[in-house]
């Protein structure tokens, strides 16, 4: 179910002070990056991903592929940072960025 504009605005507010927890570099979306992304989304639900890719079009393509493969939704993209959200199956209040 796509996020509403109101929900995206609330998530952007929560994500403003977050630091990137996953970095996608030259090798792209390797198996290790996807595993770390899945773990981070399950733990935190709302995360920032840093993309060390210079080409803007390629960066957009990688973000789309990353969201598709992980089942996450893009909340915001500014420069080389993407804010992504995926609801956890069992949220942990100690780890979740939404329940703090």
WORAGI-V226456 format. One line per field, one symbol per residue. ss: DSSP state (h for helix, s for strand, l for the rest). burial: # if it has 9 or more other ideal C-beta (glycine too) atoms within 8 Angstrom, else .. Layout:
ss=???
burial=???
This chain:
ss=llllhhhhhhhhhhhllllsssssllllllhhhhhhhhhhhhhhlssssssllllhhhhhhhhhhhhhhhllssssssllssssslllllllllllllll
burial=..#....#..##.##..#.###.#....#...##.###.############.#.....##.######..#.######...######.#..##...##...
